[in-house]
Amino acid sequence: MRWRSNKIALAIFVLALLVRVSYNLTVAAHYQPLHDSAQYRDIGLHIVQTHCFCLHGNIPTVGRAPLWPLLIGLLSLLFGPNDLFVRLFLCVLDAATCLLIYLFARRLLTERLALVAGMSAAFYPNLFIYTGWLYSETLYTFLLTAFCYLLYRFQRERTLLLAVASGLLPGLLALTRPNGLVLLVLFLVWLLVMGWQRLFAWRYVGRMLVLVPALALLLIVPWTWRNYLVTQRVLPIATGDGTVLLGSYNDLISQRSWDQMTWLNPLTSVPGISRHFPLYTCDARCEIGREELYKDYALLWMQTHLDKMPSLLTAHLANMWVPDAHEADLPTDRFTNQISTRVVLVLMRITPWPIYLLFIAGLWFTRRRWRDLLFVYGVLLVTIAQNIAFYGIPRFRAPIEPLLILLAVAALPSLLKFSVAAKRFRI
């Protein structure tokens, strides 16, 4: 039985990998990095070529988390600067995410339902579209799914290996995106609830409260020290929250229709403020000052436009659940004349809806297993809250897409039982 399960797991990984490689060789065949993709690539190339975490020239930056640019740089050492090899690496990562979904569902549900979950993930467009560009979505989604899966196993097995992995993954998540630090806090809350529910002995909880943050900080502190050396300020991972907030809360954004109330670069939306800072020569200290000023102006705008806030926050929540993602650098937006692109666009607009409906049902039908899924629920809530507070777009839903699929599949047994019972009642 175990041999058969391993064959299925391998088949799902291979199938998911083929789907993603095919997407990159068709829809994204002519892709060249732009926007954030180009920044990640340029920083990665600077790391290996000039040994500087720099975006422009030899000017150190603290505007990006380091893990993804570092991986791009390492891949360039092995395969050269061609971005195709980086995207193929993302294909492997995302196929591994599909494998994790299968393994998670196999432990949580049944072998057959796990097969459904794995197959659904393999063909789900809102997962594989992000392998076609050089953003950090695919890496972050893989690490987050792995974290949720390992914590589910940790509740039952409590091995040292799982404990160590549980400490390293929050550190890697934070080094991929600064808001990954929130997941470390969420883990500590989850651990205390496990102790309160007597699923873990308090002595064991105390050990984990020390071990996990220590391991996470072991990864994060060296980068924090680097940031201190270039800014003379304590900055755990990266700055950039000021740019996000000011681009989300300003007059131009508030005057748009609800589906456009997302984000607009401060260079365009608030040029009177952003013009005080150089565009290409702003060093690390300059970036810190810029982000603090941006944040202050954004908070001031919120305080003086309280009447606008309900509609903006509601729009953030609604925009998060728009089924199809549209980004300036996304291959499906850049190469719309291709037949392959049109097929993927249709799938992007259709497939999320049944997942959403089944996911809502899954939340209800798994309520009695809330202890098993408490961390998953927490990740969902934290991600949604962050999207509301900053700005919601379909891309920011990407990290929880695997969890949506998992809970959607978890609803199927109860729905099938209900369907059978309804048929019997009619008879």
Disulfide bonds with the S-S distance in Angstrom:
Cys52-Cys54 1.57
Cys282-Cys286 1.96
